[in-house]
């Protein structure tokens, strides 16, 4: 079971809106955070009514809610779980997670899924982030035998005709599952506004409904510190703090994944329209966050 230390930063330590220093950016004055009520839910999330009984979010994190400062969320995760917690970094605007982790002044780990199909710009961005924050990203690679089998049987671009789930399962979901099995908690860059049709109910903290961690099923804690930030707030923060970003963003790319499955979007288009554009709008998820998709059950396995 979990063992925790007590206490969050005091209210005097919380930050007001956009004070222009390196330790900034809570998007509303927080004051004393409201105590969230922990309810039973199929995904073990805060504030979601349901009838299923699942492992509850540890009491240490019960006060984390939609009003929580992202830095406070990450600081709590790192304080409790230490090196058993890691940031999942996709090579896009979730670089803000790395910036916020650096603000806590605590040691932190970052991992990234190298599918073998990323843009050259994304690989260069990984290198810039490593040098900027003086860290080493832990790259997770797909199983070579599984990739070889898929490509030999179906070719390099089978996802254009068969859908992207099989390829994502081999290149992304399986490596993620392997990495998460070594952790007790992970931190993601999911936001509710990334895909209103499928991510509208993302909580700030939850028991992961899909993946097992170091201590087995129902024991992996998942943090989504940016859940309630908008894309504009994320980018305002990146600019104010001069955080490095992927150069693809300057060419109309917003949501960035593998090169064959990502394209720039036009003004007025939603960011997810640049992902798997040949598929139905309701299928624009790869399985990494299957448990957070609206209408998905906690038992779903990608």
Secondary structure, 3 states (H helix, E strand, C coil): CCCCCCCCCCHHHCCCCCCCCCCCCCCCCCCCCCCCCCCCCCCCECCCCCCCCCCCCCHHHCCCCCCCCHHHHHHHHHHHHHHHEEEECCCCCCHHHHHHHHHCCCCCCEEEEECCCECHHHHHHHHHHHHHHCCCCEEEECCHHHHHHHHHHHCCCCHHHHCCHHHHHHHHHHHHHHHHCCCCEEECCCCHHHCHHHHCCCCCEEECCCCCECCECCCCEEECCCCCCCHHHHHHHHHHHCCCCCHHHHHCCCCCCEHHHECCCCCCCCHHHHECCCCCHHHCCCCCCHHHCCCCCCCCCC
